[in-house]
Amino acid sequence: MSATEVIEEIKRLQPEERAKVFAFLADHQSKFVEGEPVHYMDTAKAKSISAQIFSEHAELFRKLAR
């Protein structure tokens, strides 16, 4: 079975079954994707860090915006 056929089969699944496939893939991402798995930072932490960076380097960002 080709990847295209597998994708088409997944598209035909009921939403509950499709969700199981996506959960499985998410849980096993590092085994299926070459390189490092994608990691996500907590939104509040990301906002805090970005605010600190923009504050500390405000002049640089103003120059870059020109």
C-alpha positions in Angstrom: 0.0 0.0 0.0 1.4 3.4 -0.9 1.5 6.4 1.3 -1.1 8.1 -0.8 -3.4 5.1 -0.3 -2.8 5.1 3.4 -3.7 8.9 3.5 -6.9 8.3 1.6 -7.8 5.5 4.0 -7.2 7.8 6.9 -9.4 10.5 5.3 -12.3 7.9 5.1 -12.2 7.1 8.8 -14.8 8.3 11.2 -13.6 11.4 13.2 -13.1 9.3 16.4 -10.9 6.8 14.6 -9.0 9.5 12.7 -8.2 11.1 16.1 -6.7 7.8 17.3 -4.4 7.8 14.2 -3.3 11.3 14.9 -2.7 10.7 18.6 -0.6 7.6 17.7 1.5 9.6 15.2 2.0 12.5 17.7 3.1 10.0 20.4 5.5 8.3 18.0 6.7 11.3 16.1 10.4 10.9 16.9 10.3 7.4 15.5 8.8 8.4 12.1 10.4 11.8 11.4 14.1 12.2 10.7 16.0 14.5 13.0 14.8 15.7 16.4 11.1 15.7 17.3 9.5 19.1 17.6 9.1 20.5 21.1 6.7 23.3 22.0 7.3 25.8 24.7 4.5 26.8 27.2 2.8 29.9 25.7 3.2 32.0 28.8 6.9 31.3 29.0 7.3 32.1 25.3 5.6 35.4 25.7 7.7 36.3 28.8 10.9 35.5 27.0 10.0 37.4 23.9 8.9 40.5 25.9 12.3 40.4 27.7 14.2 40.1 24.4 12.3 42.9 22.7 12.8 45.1 25.8 16.5 44.4 26.1 17.2 44.9 22.4 14.6 47.6 21.6 17.1 49.8 19.7 18.2 46.9 17.5 14.6 46.1 16.6 13.9 49.7 15.7 16.9 49.7 13.4 15.9 46.5 11.8 12.4 47.8 11.2 13.6 50.7 9.0 
